[in-house]
């Protein structure tokens, strides 16, 4: 069956009460935002639908909204934001106080207000990973020896960003999910609350319910995203309809960015067992 290709988001949203929209890869690429995308979300809010941004960013909501503003995405484009950082804070609070942090200094807001102590690797009772220390130059291979040592101590590995890679401008950079994947290959125990896992969607449902002031069914939610192992799998596992954005992190796998080959795109989606209700090259 041919996949429906939309000209604009509004062509499909009459059937929904809420929109759960991915951020990185759909609204921006870390360097610039796409006005057509956020204008489409503004229109959905004006039509009475709840718009909740749902992102695997490892920081709490506040720093993420600041980044959105810096990239030109206005507050009017969304009602609320749920981040992997938000839901990961509960995992941190439940699992350990003495934490070895892997990730850049910009992610330290993750721990604000939590009763934790950041310590050296040898003192830690858990690991929290928000990313690579320097994702401009490092790869997961640079962490192999460290991960082997952490696995030998049988420490739980809390991953604050399940993404394997994201686009930054015109290139891909590794995220915390890549290190969590390597740790899992070593037989280590990973704890993840962001996409594709249920806790971040549970929180998004609560936020949308608060916006609308009433309950609504999952089949009244349209999820929008570009990542197969996060957005697509998360929506499918949670029972949400999906609008797949093809000009995202997988774009080169079925053509050139901005011009997907229909058959290669269909084969790619089928390979993941994905059944989106529609696709768009870019949100608009």
C-alpha positions in Angstrom: 0.0 0.0 0.0 1.3 3.4 -1.0 2.2 5.7 1.9 0.2 8.9 2.1 2.4 12.0 1.5 1.1 15.2 3.0 1.4 18.7 1.5 0.7 20.3 4.9 0.1 19.1 8.5 -3.4 20.6 8.6 -4.5 18.0 5.9 -4.5 15.3 8.6 -5.0 16.8 12.0 -8.8 17.1 12.1 -8.8 13.6 13.5 -6.7 14.5 16.6 -6.9 16.4 19.8 -3.2 16.5 20.5 0.1 16.6 18.6 3.3 15.2 20.2 6.1 16.7 18.1 9.8 15.8 18.1 12.2 18.7 18.2 15.7 17.9 16.9 15.4 17.0 13.2 11.8 18.2 12.9 11.9 21.8 14.2 15.6 22.5 14.1 19.0 20.8 13.4 20.9 22.4 16.2 22.0 25.3 14.1 18.8 26.7 12.6 15.1 26.2 12.9 12.6 25.7 10.0 9.9 28.4 10.1 7.4 26.3 8.1 7.5 23.7 10.8 6.9 25.9 13.8 4.3 27.9 11.9 2.4 24.6 11.3 2.4 24.0 15.1 1.2 27.5 15.8 -1.8 26.8 13.5 -2.6 23.6 15.3 -2.7 25.4 18.7 -4.9 28.1 17.1 -7.2 25.3 15.9 -7.6 24.1 19.5 -5.3 21.2 19.6 -2.7 20.7 22.4 0.9 20.7 21.1 3.5 19.1 23.3 7.1 18.9 22.2 8.7 15.6 23.2 12.4 15.5 23.0 15.3 13.3 24.0 17.3 16.3 25.1 19.1 15.3 28.3 18.4 18.6 30.0 15.2 19.8 31.8 12.5 21.8 30.1 14.0 25.2 30.9 17.3 25.0 29.0 15.5 23.4 26.1 13.0 26.2 25.7 15.9 28.7 25.9 17.6 26.9 23.1 14.3 26.9 21.0 14.0 30.6 21.5 17.6 31.2 20.5 16.9 29.3 17.2 13.8 31.4 16.5 11.1 29.0 17.6 8.4 31.1 19.3 6.6 30.2 22.5 3.4 30.2 20.5 4.5 27.0 18.7 3.8 24.8 21.7 1.9 24.4 24.9 4.5 22.4 26.8 7.8 20.6 26.5 8.7 17.2 27.9 12.3 16.2 27.8 14.2 13.0 28.4 16.0 15.0 31.1 12.7 15.7 32.9 11.8 12.0 33.1 15.4 10.8 33.7 15.5 12.8 36.9 13.1 10.3 38.5 15.4 7.5 37.5 18.3 9.3 39.1 16.4 9.9 42.4 15.3 6.3 42.6 18.7 4.6 41.9 21.7 6.4 43.4 23.2 9.4 45.2 26.9 9.0 44.3 27.0 9.6 40.5 29.7 9.5 37.9 28.7 11.9 35.1 29.5 11.3 31.5 28.7 14.2 29.3 29.4 17.9 28.7 29.2 20.6 31.3 26.2 22.2 29.5 24.0 19.3 30.8 24.6 19.8 34.5 21.2 21.4 34.9 19.9 17.8 34.9 20.9 17.5 38.6 19.4 20.9 39.8 17.5 20.3 43.0 18.3 16.5 43.2 20.0 15.1 46.3 23.0 13.7 44.5 26.8 14.0 44.6 28.9 14.0 41.5 32.0 11.9 42.2 34.9 10.2 40.4 34.4 6.9 38.7 35.9 4.8 41.5 33.5 6.3 44.1 30.3 6.1 42.1 27.3 3.8 42.7 25.7 4.7 39.4 26.6 6.3 36.1 24.5 9.0 34.4 25.3 9.7 30.8 24.0 12.8 29.0 26.3 12.5 26.0 30.0 12.4 25.1 32.3 14.8 26.8 33.2 16.3 23.4 30.8 15.2 20.7 32.7 17.3 18.1 35.7 15.1 18.2 34.9 11.9 20.1 33.2 8.6 19.1 32.0 5.7 21.2 35.2 3.9 20.5 37.0 6.5 22.7 34.9 5.2 25.6 35.5 1.5 25.2 38.0 1.1 28.1 35.9 3.3 30.4 32.7 1.3 29.7 34.5 -2.0 30.3 35.6 -0.7 33.7 32.1 0.4 34.6 30.7 -2.9 33.5 33.2 -4.8 35.6 31.9 -2.9 38.6 28.3 -3.8 37.6 27.1 -0.1 37.9 23.7 0.8 36.6 24.0 3.1 33.5 21.3 5.8 33.4 21.0 7.2 29.9 19.5 10.7 29.7 19.3 10.8 25.9 18.5 7.6 24.1 19.3 9.0 20.7 22.2 7.3 19.0 23.0 10.3 16.7 21.5 13.7 15.9 22.1 16.1 13.1 24.1 19.2 13.9 24.0 21.4 10.9 25.0 19.2 8.0 26.7 16.4 10.0 25.8 13.7 12.5 27.1 13.7 16.1 26.9 10.9 18.6 24.6 11.0 21.7 24.3 9.3 25.0 22.3 6.5 23.4 25.4 5.3 21.5 27.3 4.8 24.8 24.3 3.1 26.4 24.2 0.8 23.4 27.8 -0.1 23.8 27.3 -0.7 27.5 24.4 -3.0 26.8 26.5 -5.0 24.3 28.9 -5.6 27.3 26.0 -7.0 29.3 25.5 -4.0 31.4 22.2 -2.8 32.9 20.9 0.4 31.3 18.0 2.5 32.6 16.2 4.8 30.1 13.0 6.8 30.4 13.2 8.9 27.1 11.9 7.9 23.7 11.0 5.1 22.8 10.2 4.2 26.4 6.8 4.8 28.0 7.6 7.3 30.8 8.2 10.2 28.5 4.9 9.5 26.7 3.0 9.1 30.0 4.3 12.6 31.0 3.3 14.1 27.6 -0.2 12.7 28.0 -0.5 14.3 31.4 0.7 17.6 30.0 -1.7 17.5 27.1 -4.6 16.6 29.3 -3.8 19.6 31.5 -3.7 21.9 28.4 -7.1 20.6 27.1 -8.7 20.4 30.5 -10.1 16.9 29.7 -9.2 13.4 29.0 -8.7 12.0 25.5 -7.8 8.6 24.0 -4.4 7.7 22.6 -5.9 7.3 19.2 -6.6 11.0 19.3 -2.8 11.8 19.4 -0.6 12.4 16.3 3.1 11.8 17.0 5.6 13.5 14.6 9.2 12.4 14.3 12.1 11.4 12.2 14.0 8.8 14.2 13.3 5.1 13.7 14.5 3.7 17.0 13.1 6.6 19.1 10.2 8.4 17.5 8.8 5.6 15.3 9.3 2.8 17.8 8.0 5.0 20.7 4.8 5.9 18.9 4.2 2.4 17.7 4.8 0.9 21.2 2.6 3.5 22.9 -0.3 3.1 20.4 0.0 6.5 18.7 -0.5 7.4 15.1 2.7 8.6 13.5 3.6 11.3 10.9 7.1 10.4 9.7 9.4 13.2 8.7 11.6 11.8 6.0 14.2 14.6 5.7 15.8 13.7 9.1 18.6 11.6 10.4 17.8 8.7 8.0 17.4 10.9 4.9 20.5 9.6 3.1 19.3 6.0 3.4 16.5 6.4 0.9 17.8 9.2 -1.4 19.3 12.6 -1.2 18.1 14.9 1.6 14.9 16.7 0.5 14.1 14.2 -2.2 13.4 10.7 -0.9 12.9 7.9 -3.3 9.3 6.6 -2.6 10.1 3.0 -3.0 13.3 3.1 -0.9 11.5 5.1 1.7 8.7 2.5 1.8 11.2 -0.3 2.0 13.1 1.5 4.8 9.9 1.9 6.9 8.8 -1.6 6.2 12.2 -2.9 7.4 11.4 -1.4 10.8 7.8 -2.6 10.8 6.8 1.0 10.7 3.3 2.0 9.6 3.0 5.7 9.7 -0.4 7.3 8.8 1.5 9.6 6.5 4.9 11.1 5.7 6.2 14.6 4.9 9.7 15.5 3.7 9.7 18.4 6.2 7.0 19.5 8.6 5.0 22.4 7.3 
